[in-house]
Every structure is written in C-alpha cells, then in structure tokens.
Amino acid sequence: MKHDLKTWPKYFDAVWNRSKTFELRKNDRNYKVGDILCLREYDNEVNEYSGRELLMGVAYILEGGVFGLDKEMCIMSLTEIGREEDY
C-alpha cells in the first residue's frame, strides 16, 4: 500500500541527506512491511508543499507498546526507492 505523508522540512532534509533512515508516526494507517511512503516536504509555517518528494519502502516496523513507545505509535525502518527527479 502507498501512503502520502506530509513531512516537515527539518525531517525531510534529514531523510533526503540519508542521515535519517527511520520514520516515527502514529500508526493510524495500519502500516505494514513492504508499504511505500511518499514523503512530501510540507512547510508547516506557510502551509504549502515545496514540491520535493521521496519514495521510501518500509523494511521493518517496531510496533508501539514496548520500550516506552506509546501503543498508538510505530517506528519504521526506511529504504529509499526513488526521488522526484527519478520519476
């Protein structure tokens, strides 16, 4: 399944630069290994998209309820599939 997600610039840049390889999200979409996340850079101060996008695959999910992580949250390990200039 593909999920379109708003991502604030600070966090988008970290994924773009490959220093952030995970995503912490409320698991309100029932994320699964193999899902595709379309991370869309969203400037929350001006409420608009920048146009930059990343396609990321979900390689692993740490479900909430362990290690102090709230039950409604999850941490997803990401692998890059593509950048907007690739498609």
N, CA and C atoms as a LAMMPS dump frame, in Angstrom:
ITEM: TIMESTEP
0
ITEM: NUMBER OF ATOMS
261
ITEM: BOX BOUNDS ff ff ff
-5.0000000000000000e+02 5.0000000000000000e+02
-5.0000000000000000e+02 5.0000000000000000e+02
-5.0000000000000000e+02 5.0000000000000000e+02
ITEM: ATOMS id mol type element x y z
1 1 1 N 0.841 -1.177 0
2 1 2 C 0 0 0
3 1 3 C 0.894 1.25 0
4 2 1 N 0.448 2.287 -0.671
5 2 2 C 1.189 3.549 -0.732
6 2 3 C 0.51 4.565 0.173
7 3 1 N 1.327 5.288 0.952
8 3 2 C 0.844 6.308 1.869
9 3 3 C 1.503 7.638 1.516
10 4 1 N 0.707 8.679 1.257
11 4 2 C 1.222 10.031 1.037
12 4 3 C 1.283 10.721 2.395
13 5 1 N 2.482 11.195 2.766
14 5 2 C 2.67 11.768 4.092
15 5 3 C 3.319 13.141 4.033
16 6 1 N 2.731 14.093 4.747
17 6 2 C 3.356 15.402 4.928
18 6 3 C 4.585 15.218 5.813
19 7 1 N 5.672 15.86 5.436
20 7 2 C 6.904 15.776 6.228
21 7 3 C 7.503 17.167 6.339
22 8 1 N 7.669 17.646 7.555
23 8 2 C 8.207 18.981 7.79
24 8 3 C 9.642 19.073 7.271
25 9 1 N 10.057 20.245 6.803
26 9 2 C 11.359 20.42 6.156
27 9 3 C 12.558 19.875 6.932
28 10 1 N 12.625 20.132 8.219
29 10 2 C 13.757 19.657 9.03
30 10 3 C 13.914 18.134 8.929
31 11 1 N 12.815 17.427 9
32 11 2 C 12.841 15.962 8.97
33 11 3 C 12.973 15.441 7.543
34 12 1 N 12.36 16.131 6.6
35 12 2 C 12.503 15.754 5.198
36 12 3 C 13.967 15.86 4.778
37 13 1 N 14.625 16.968 5.14
38 13 2 C 16.042 17.157 4.798
39 13 3 C 16.909 16.032 5.346
40 14 1 N 16.625 15.593 6.565
41 14 2 C 17.417 14.519 7.168
42 14 3 C 17.257 13.208 6.399
43 15 1 N 16.047 12.915 5.919
44 15 2 C 15.837 11.717 5.098
45 15 3 C 16.5 11.918 3.736
46 16 1 N 16.32 13.1 3.143
47 16 2 C 16.908 13.436 1.842
48 16 3 C 18.424 13.257 1.866
49 17 1 N 19.05 13.689 2.966
50 17 2 C 20.509 13.596 3.112
51 17 3 C 20.991 12.237 3.61
52 18 1 N 20.038 11.338 3.799
53 18 2 C 20.313 9.955 4.21
54 18 3 C 20.876 9.823 5.626
55 19 1 N 20.679 10.837 6.461
56 19 2 C 21.11 10.71 7.857
57 19 3 C 19.981 10.176 8.741
58 20 1 N 18.757 10.265 8.27
59 20 2 C 17.599 9.731 8.995
60 20 3 C 17.023 8.592 8.168
61 21 1 N 17.063 7.397 8.727
62 21 2 C 16.634 6.201 7.996
63 21 3 C 15.422 5.535 8.65
64 22 1 N 14.682 6.326 9.396
65 22 2 C 13.506 5.801 10.085
66 22 3 C 12.419 6.858 10.076
67 23 1 N 11.209 6.428 10.368
68 23 2 C 10.088 7.348 10.47
69 23 3 C 9.274 6.967 11.697
70 24 1 N 9.013 7.938 12.555
71 24 2 C 8.176 7.76 13.736
72 24 3 C 6.814 8.358 13.412
73 25 1 N 5.792 7.54 13.475
74 25 2 C 4.449 8.002 13.119
75 25 3 C 3.402 7.366 14.026
76 26 1 N 2.282 8.059 14.148
77 26 2 C 1.105 7.443 14.748
78 26 3 C 0.663 6.365 13.771
79 27 1 N 0.405 5.184 14.285
80 27 2 C 0.045 4.072 13.399
81 27 3 C -1.466 4.05 13.164
82 28 1 N -1.962 5.141 12.578
83 28 2 C -3.383 5.257 12.286
84 28 3 C -3.721 4.782 10.874
85 29 1 N -2.707 4.25 10.178
86 29 2 C -2.908 3.756 8.81
87 29 3 C -2.598 2.267 8.689
88 30 1 N -2.334 1.621 9.816
89 30 2 C -2.016 0.196 9.83
90 30 3 C -0.836 -0.125 8.905
91 31 1 N 0.273 0.599 9.111
92 31 2 C 1.473 0.41 8.29
93 31 3 C 1.944 -1.039 8.346
94 32 1 N 2.475 -1.509 7.238
95 32 2 C 2.992 -2.876 7.118
96 32 3 C 4.346 -2.861 6.423
97 33 1 N 5.184 -3.861 6.715
98 33 2 C 6.429 -4.042 5.975
99 33 3 C 6.065 -4.226 4.505
100 34 1 N 6.788 -3.531 3.638
101 34 2 C 6.509 -3.587 2.212
102 34 3 C 5.698 -2.396 1.709
103 35 1 N 5.092 -1.643 2.626
104 35 2 C 4.362 -0.436 2.216
105 35 3 C 5.341 0.575 1.628
106 36 1 N 4.804 1.509 0.85
107 36 2 C 5.591 2.594 0.27
108 36 3 C 5.107 3.9 0.877
109 37 1 N 6.056 4.691 1.369
110 37 2 C 5.748 6.008 1.907
111 37 3 C 6.189 7.047 0.9
112 38 1 N 5.28 7.886 0.46
113 38 2 C 5.627 9.028 -0.376
114 38 3 C 5.745 10.206 0.575
115 39 1 N 6.978 10.533 0.952
116 39 2 C 7.224 11.647 1.856
117 39 3 C 7.234 12.924 1.033
118 40 1 N 6.329 13.821 1.348
119 40 2 C 6.194 15.082 0.619
120 40 3 C 6.566 16.221 1.564
121 41 1 N 7.594 16.979 1.179
122 41 2 C 8.038 18.074 2.039
123 41 3 C 6.919 19.111 2.16
124 42 1 N 6.556 19.411 3.403
125 42 2 C 5.451 20.324 3.692
126 42 3 C 5.925 21.367 4.687
127 43 1 N 5.885 22.622 4.284
128 43 2 C 6.291 23.712 5.167
129 43 3 C 5.103 24.073 6.054
130 44 1 N 5.174 23.682 7.309
131 44 2 C 4.073 23.891 8.236
132 44 3 C 3.919 25.348 8.656
133 45 1 N 4.901 26.181 8.375
134 45 2 C 4.794 27.6 8.726
135 45 3 C 3.986 28.386 7.688
136 46 1 N 4.057 27.972 6.436
137 46 2 C 3.293 28.661 5.379
138 46 3 C 2.188 27.765 4.805
139 47 1 N 2.091 26.547 5.317
140 47 2 C 1.045 25.6 4.924
141 47 3 C 1.019 25.314 3.426
142 48 1 N 2.21 24.927 2.902
143 48 2 C 2.256 24.533 1.494
144 48 3 C 3.374 23.525 1.262
145 49 1 N 3.195 22.754 0.192
146 49 2 C 4.194 21.769 -0.212
147 49 3 C 5.3 22.447 -1.004
148 50 1 N 6.534 21.948 -0.849
149 50 2 C 7.68 22.51 -1.586
150 50 3 C 7.795 21.916 -2.984
151 51 1 N 7.266 20.715 -3.164
152 51 2 C 7.401 20.006 -4.435
153 51 3 C 8.399 18.86 -4.358
154 52 1 N 9.234 18.849 -3.309
155 52 2 C 10.184 17.739 -3.171
156 52 3 C 9.468 16.521 -2.585
157 53 1 N 9.793 15.355 -3.153
158 53 2 C 9.197 14.099 -2.692
159 53 3 C 10.24 13 -2.675
160 54 1 N 10.033 12.063 -1.766
161 54 2 C 10.851 10.855 -1.695
162 54 3 C 9.932 9.65 -1.612
163 55 1 N 10.261 8.594 -2.341
164 55 2 C 9.561 7.32 -2.181
165 55 3 C 10.435 6.43 -1.319
166 56 1 N 9.872 5.986 -0.197
167 56 2 C 10.607 5.157 0.747
168 56 3 C 9.831 3.873 1.001
169 57 1 N 10.564 2.766 1.072
170 57 2 C 9.951 1.494 1.4
171 57 3 C 10.07 1.22 2.887
172 58 1 N 9.084 0.55 3.445
173 58 2 C 9.102 0.162 4.856
174 58 3 C 9.737 -1.22 4.956
175 59 1 N 10.923 -1.263 5.597
176 59 2 C 11.665 -2.514 5.71
177 59 3 C 11.412 -3.238 7.032
178 60 1 N 11.093 -2.484 8.079
179 60 2 C 10.871 -3.061 9.405
180 60 3 C 9.988 -2.111 10.188
181 61 1 N 9.153 -2.655 11.065
182 61 2 C 8.296 -1.835 11.918
183 61 3 C 8.447 -2.275 13.364
184 62 1 N 8.746 -1.305 14.228
185 62 2 C 8.711 -1.532 15.669
186 62 3 C 7.37 -0.996 16.143
187 63 1 N 6.492 -1.898 16.542
188 63 2 C 5.157 -1.522 16.989
189 63 3 C 5.231 -0.878 18.36
190 64 1 N 4.301 0.033 18.63
191 64 2 C 4.219 0.668 19.933
192 64 3 C 3.847 -0.323 21.02
193 65 1 N 4.021 0.122 22.259
194 65 2 C 3.694 -0.722 23.403
195 65 3 C 4.912 -1.367 24.033
196 66 1 N 6.087 -1.148 23.45
197 66 2 C 7.337 -1.676 24.021
198 66 3 C 8.373 -0.557 24.091
199 67 1 N 9.344 -0.73 24.97
200 67 2 C 10.468 0.204 25.092
201 67 3 C 10.014 1.649 25.309
202 68 1 N 8.875 1.832 25.969
203 68 2 C 8.378 3.174 26.262
204 68 3 C 7.672 3.856 25.11
205 69 1 N 7.529 3.176 23.981
206 69 2 C 6.851 3.742 22.818
207 69 3 C 5.342 3.588 22.993
208 70 1 N 4.623 4.699 22.902
209 70 2 C 3.173 4.689 23.052
210 70 3 C 2.547 3.653 22.118
211 71 1 N 1.486 2.989 22.568
212 71 2 C 0.833 1.933 21.793
213 71 3 C 0.308 2.401 20.441
214 72 1 N -0.011 3.668 20.32
215 72 2 C -0.558 4.179 19.066
216 72 3 C 0.516 4.546 18.047
217 73 1 N 1.791 4.465 18.435
218 73 2 C 2.896 4.898 17.584
219 73 3 C 3.644 3.694 16.998
220 74 1 N 4.46 3.969 15.981
221 74 2 C 5.358 2.947 15.448
222 74 3 C 6.602 3.637 14.889
223 75 1 N 7.668 2.885 14.82
224 75 2 C 8.899 3.346 14.191
225 75 3 C 9.145 2.439 13.001
226 76 1 N 9.312 3.058 11.821
227 76 2 C 9.522 2.286 10.6
228 76 3 C 10.934 2.502 10.081
229 77 1 N 11.614 1.421 9.772
230 77 2 C 12.913 1.483 9.117
231 77 3 C 12.661 1.687 7.624
232 78 1 N 13.394 2.646 7.026
233 78 2 C 13.14 3.032 5.636
234 78 3 C 14.27 2.637 4.692
235 79 1 N 13.889 2.321 3.471
236 79 2 C 14.847 2.135 2.38
237 79 3 C 14.385 3.016 1.225
238 80 1 N 15.326 3.674 0.573
239 80 2 C 14.953 4.59 -0.498
240 80 3 C 14.595 3.838 -1.768
241 81 1 N 13.483 4.244 -2.365
242 81 2 C 13.036 3.691 -3.637
243 81 3 C 13.31 4.682 -4.755
244 82 1 N 13.053 5.973 -4.497
245 82 2 C 13.279 6.971 -5.521
246 82 3 C 13.06 8.383 -5.034
247 83 1 N 13.572 9.332 -5.82
248 83 2 C 13.386 10.757 -5.559
249 83 3 C 12.592 11.344 -6.713
250 84 1 N 12.016 12.52 -6.515
251 84 2 C 11.125 13.059 -7.543
252 84 3 C 11.805 13.209 -8.887
253 85 1 N 13.133 13.397 -8.914
254 85 2 C 13.794 13.52 -10.217
255 85 3 C 13.914 12.167 -10.928
256 86 1 N 13.637 11.075 -10.198
257 86 2 C 13.723 9.735 -10.783
258 86 3 C 12.421 9.296 -11.455
259 87 1 N 11.343 10.019 -11.235
260 87 2 C 10.059 9.606 -11.806
261 87 3 C 9.286 10.78 -12.316
